[in-house]
């Protein structure tokens, strides 16, 4: 009984772990792009930053995500810890 419970628990952890890896990797269906472009993000950015114009938002997006949208945002930030 204990072996069966342990096997089910380990299988569940492995399935969840692999699922998280796949989810974190994203869908690389557009030559490595993650599917979110600046144009897709504009409505959300306008809600969060209503006083910014289009050019300022695009510059902020490129600073955070790189020119193709794949760069990690924390790559440009200094680690304060």
C-alpha angles and dihedrals in degrees: 000000000000092000091052092049091047092049092050091047093049091047090051092050091048092049092049092045094051090045091055092049092052092046093048091049091057128200112309095193098128103062092290097320116132096228097256115104130178090259090055091051099047096092091051092045091050089054093050098039108029094164095057122094125224095265093051091049092049091050091049091049092051092047091053102036107020126241095298099039096247103096117107112247095224092058089083097043125089115240107239096190 
